Amino acid sequence: SAVAAGVNLARDLGNEPGKSLTPEAFAAKAVEIAAGAGLQVEVLGPEELAELGAEAMLAVGGGSVHPPRLIRLAYAPEGADATRVIGLVGKAITFDTGGYSIKPYEGMLDMKSDMSGGAAVLGAMSALRAIGCPYHVIGTICAAENMISGEAFRPGDVIRGMNGVTFEITSTDAEGRLVLADGLVDTARRGATEMIDLATLTGAAVVALGNGTSALFATDDDMADRLLHAATTADERLWRLPLIDELESKIKGEIADLKNTGGRPGGAITAALFLRHFREGLPWAHLDIAGAARQERASSLGPKGATGVGVLTLLHYLEA
């Protein structure tokens, strides 16, 4: 029952219109869920993000009247091995216009679901106590709205990540990797010993694998194998793609350390390579769920709309 509720929570959040599921509303929902699931929760607003040095989240959310929120969750069962702390990081762009690199009309139709990675993290963490998860788990949800205004960030801007890595903005529509950069560093600093992030990150992953399959990238083979086994058990299709070091040159910056895009060829890979710069040396896996977060028609696994993908895979991984 708790697992089903976690999946349905992620689906409901993914189906909620962007007008009502703002970053503030997402944070309020996380506080509500945490209270019922025995989780610790902390919500950081713009002032706290500035003190933290979370320039990327502030830039992505700067064009919206709804400021960004960094949502920190923690689950700490008694007697757990304190040397293993699993960090879950979710992209939660509550609506994505693409910013000044604006999306075409058709590209915005499903952008209320661009927070599906954050929804999966919240859905999974809501069930941890009920299933008796034996591990310390910390969750980080990076909630922002990518809008256009006089305060919005621009192509050509240079942003400094929380770990000091700088990146030039070549597309404001590649915003998910920016908020995840801050989320990954924050999660590592909070004591994670391994990290998994989930994001509706790239159309390139959909082109490569089609609808219904998520892409997996990982720096650790054992971690990747455990995630693939968990996904198979959960009936959530997951396929591992390579982190090709030679493609690093495509995201090498000219006036900063990195560029936030590397062109269309290998786009899912270069996005993952960008994120790898913010794993802080930890074993890390990245799930690009862009092709599986929604389905166009009802199936035996769920209704039309948001699927809640990732919740079951994470829970099987954390139970194993």
Sequence and secondary structure as in RCSB ss.txt:
>XXXX:A:sequence
SAVAAGVNLARDLGNEPGKSLTPEAFAAKAVEIAAGAGLQVEVLGPEELAELGAEAMLAVGGGSVHPPRLIRLAY
APEGADATRVIGLVGKAITFDTGGYSIKPYEGMLDMKSDMSGGAAVLGAMSALRAIGCPYHVIGTICAAENMISG
EAFRPGDVIRGMNGVTFEITSTDAEGRLVLADGLVDTARRGATEMIDLATLTGAAVVALGNGTSALFATDDDMAD
RLLHAATTADERLWRLPLIDELESKIKGEIADLKNTGGRPGGAITAALFLRHFREGLPWAHLDIAGAARQERASS
LGPKGATGVGVLTLLHYLEA
>XXXX:A:secstr
 HHHHHHHHHHHHHHS TTTS HHHHHHHHHHHHHHHT EEEEE HHHHHHHT HHHHHHTTTSSS  EEEEEEE
  TT  TT EEEEEEEEEEEE  TTS   HHHHTTGGGTTHHHHHHHHHHTTHHHHT  SEEEEEEEEEEE  ST
TS  TT EEE TTS EEE S TT  HHHHHHHHHHHHHHTT SEEEEEE   HHHHHHH TTEEEEEES HHHHH
HHHHHHHHHT EEEE    GGGGGGGB SSSSEES   STTHHHHHHHHHHTTSTTS EEEEE TTTSEESS BT
TB SEE  TTHHHHHHHHH 
